[in-house]
């Protein structure tokens, strides 16, 4: 047994001396190969960490785009049209020929929300009881939305889209710029109001000439307004 141990020790010593006797270049190659084998797991882990960090960085840049449709819906529910348009601008960086299905779906959903915003703004322009500031804001937001050139959808192919019937006068707001469309619609409302006022005044005049007192006529008018 002692002889075997001595032989093994001699062999190890000879192997060590053989390495030392190698030319410098071969010695460096041996050391490099050994270092590569020893540190390979560490280097592999470092590469994986870099890949994960790179993926997280890309995801952080894409998150605002992925959230755009949801943010637009929230803003529209609260009548924040300017903020909805701001969120829609995020998806415009997605190219029309993008090969990533997820991004294409996000852009399609955002365009759908933008078309809904257009319909809501058109309805606001056509309202008869609305503040001046609301009308001005709607004109501004609708003008900005039209400049974004939102793709048309199936819901925009109906014959009644953009049409408003005000006292028998049909106005298509999509055939005019927002400011002009608002002017035409509000003028139609004013015309209808004047016609109703004249008709009511004529009716009350006939009732007064028919023998009713002014208080009776006014009382009937108040009762009619209360029932409406």
C-alpha positions in Angstrom: 0.0 0.0 0.0 2.8 2.4 0.9 4.5 1.5 -2.4 1.2 2.4 -4.3 1.0 5.7 -2.5 4.6 6.6 -3.4 4.0 5.7 -7.0 0.9 7.9 -7.2 2.8 10.8 -5.6 5.6 10.4 -8.1 3.1 10.3 -11.0 1.5 13.6 -9.8 4.9 15.2 -9.4 5.9 14.1 -12.9 2.6 15.5 -14.3 3.2 18.8 -12.5 6.7 19.0 -13.9 5.5 18.2 -17.3 3.1 21.2 -17.2 5.9 23.4 -16.0 8.1 22.2 -18.9 5.4 23.2 -21.5 6.1 26.2 -23.7 4.7 29.4 -22.3 2.0 29.6 -25.0 0.7 26.1 -24.2 0.8 26.9 -20.6 -1.4 29.9 -21.1 -3.8 27.9 -23.2 -4.1 25.3 -20.5 -4.8 28.0 -17.9 -7.3 29.7 -20.1 -9.2 26.5 -20.8 -9.2 25.7 -17.1 -10.5 29.1 -16.2 -13.2 28.9 -18.9 -14.4 25.6 -17.5 -14.4 26.9 -13.9 -16.2 30.2 -14.6 -18.6 28.9 -17.3 -21.6 28.6 -14.9 -21.0 32.1 -13.6 -20.7 33.5 -17.1 -23.9 31.7 -18.2 -25.7 33.2 -15.2 -24.5 36.6 -16.1 -25.7 36.3 -19.6 -29.1 35.2 -18.4 -29.3 38.2 -16.0 -28.5 40.5 -18.9 -31.2 39.0 -21.1 -33.8 39.4 -18.3 -32.7 43.0 -17.7 -33.0 43.7 -21.4 -36.5 42.1 -21.6 -37.6 44.2 -18.6 -36.3 47.4 -20.1 -38.2 46.7 -23.3 -41.4 45.8 -21.4 -41.2 49.1 -19.4 -41.1 51.0 -22.7 -44.0 49.0 -24.1 -46.3 49.2 -21.0 -47.6 52.7 -21.7 -48.6 51.5 -25.2 -50.3 48.4 -23.9 -52.3 50.4 -21.4 -53.6 53.0 -24.0 -57.0 51.4 -24.8 -57.8 50.9 -21.1 -56.8 54.5 -20.3 -58.9 55.8 -23.2 -62.0 54.0 -21.9 -61.5 55.4 -18.5 -61.1 59.0 -19.8 -64.2 58.6 -22.1 -66.3 57.4 -19.2 -65.4 60.6 -17.3 -65.7 62.9 -20.4 -62.0 63.6 -20.4 -61.6 63.7 -24.2 -58.3 65.5 -24.3 -56.7 62.9 -22.1 -58.2 60.1 -24.2 -56.6 61.6 -27.3 -53.3 61.9 -25.5 -53.4 58.2 -24.7 -54.3 57.4 -28.3 -51.2 59.1 -29.6 -49.1 56.5 -27.8 -50.3 53.7 -30.2 -49.4 55.7 -33.3 -45.8 54.6 -32.9 -47.0 51.1 -33.9 -46.3 50.7 -37.6 -49.1 49.6 -39.9 -47.0 46.7 -41.1 -46.1 45.5 -37.6 -45.8 41.7 -37.3 -46.5 41.5 -33.6 -50.1 40.4 -33.0 -50.3 41.8 -29.5 -49.4 45.3 -30.7 -51.8 45.1 -33.6 -54.6 44.2 -31.3 -53.7 47.1 -29.0 -53.8 49.5 -31.9 -57.1 48.2 -33.1 -58.7 48.5 -29.6 -57.4 52.1 -29.3 -58.8 53.0 -32.7 -62.2 51.6 -31.7 -62.1 53.8 -28.6 -61.2 56.8 -30.7 -64.1 56.2 -33.0 -66.4 56.0 -29.9 -64.9 59.3 -28.8 -65.8 60.9 -32.1 -69.4 59.8 -31.8 -69.7 61.1 -28.3 -68.2 64.5 -29.3 -70.6 64.8 -32.2 -73.5 64.1 -29.9 -72.3 66.8 -27.5 -72.2 69.3 -30.4 -75.8 68.4 -31.3 -77.2 69.0 -27.8 -79.6 71.9 -27.4 -78.9 72.5 -23.7 -75.1 72.7 -23.3 -72.7 75.4 -22.0 -70.5 77.4 -24.3 -67.3 76.1 -22.7 -68.5 72.6 -23.4 -69.1 73.4 -27.0 -65.7 75.0 -27.5 -63.9 72.1 -25.8 -65.8 69.6 -28.0 -64.9 71.6 -31.2 -61.3 71.6 -30.2 -61.1 67.9 -29.2 -63.1 66.8 -32.3 -60.8 68.8 -34.6 -57.7 67.3 -33.0 -59.2 63.8 -33.3 -59.9 64.3 -37.0 -56.3 65.3 -37.6 -55.2 61.9 -36.2 -56.9 60.2 -39.2 -58.4 57.3 -37.2 -59.1 54.3 -39.4 -62.8 53.7 -40.1 -64.6 50.8 -38.5 -67.6 48.7 -39.2 -69.7 50.8 -36.8 -69.1 53.9 -39.0 -70.7 52.4 -42.1 -74.3 53.0 -40.9 -76.5 55.5 -42.9 -77.5 57.4 -39.7 -73.9 57.9 -38.4 -73.4 61.7 -37.9 -77.0 62.6 -38.8 -79.1 64.7 -36.5 -82.8 65.6 -37.1 -83.6 68.9 -35.4 -87.2 70.0 -36.0 -87.3 68.2 -39.4 -84.0 69.7 -40.5 -81.4 66.9 -41.0 -77.8 67.8 -40.5 -74.8 65.6 -41.2 -72.1 66.9 -39.0 -69.5 64.7 -40.7 -69.8 66.7 -43.9 -68.6 69.8 -42.2 -65.6 70.9 -40.1 -66.5 70.7 -36.3 -66.9 74.4 -35.9 -69.2 74.8 -38.8 -71.2 71.7 -37.9 -71.7 73.1 -34.4 -72.9 76.4 -35.8 -75.4 74.6 -38.1 -76.7 72.4 -35.4 -77.1 75.2 -32.8 -78.7 77.4 -35.4 -81.2 74.7 -36.1 -81.9 74.4 -32.3 -82.4 78.2 -32.2 -84.7 78.1 -35.1 -86.8 75.4 -33.6 -87.0 77.3 -30.3 -88.1 80.5 -32.1 -90.8 78.5 -33.9 -92.1 76.9 -30.7 -92.1 80.3 -29.0 -94.0 81.9 -31.8 -96.5 79.1 -31.9 -97.0 79.3 -28.1 -97.5 83.1 -28.3 -100.0 82.7 -31.1 -101.9 80.0 -29.1 -102.0 82.2 -26.0 -103.2 85.2 -28.0 -106.1 83.2 -29.3 -107.0 82.0 -25.8 -106.9 85.6 -24.4 -109.1 86.9 -27.3 -111.4 83.9 -26.6 -112.1 85.2 -23.1 -109.5 83.6 -20.9 -107.6 85.8 -18.4 -103.9 86.2 -18.6 -103.5 84.4 -15.2 -105.4 81.4 -16.6 -103.2 81.3 -19.7 -100.0 81.6 -17.7 -101.2 78.9 -15.2 -101.9 76.5 -18.1 -98.5 77.3 -19.6 -96.8 76.5 -16.2 -98.8 73.3 -15.9 -97.8 72.3 -19.4 -94.1 72.9 -18.7 -94.3 71.0 -15.4 -95.8 68.0 -17.2 -93.0 68.0 -19.7 
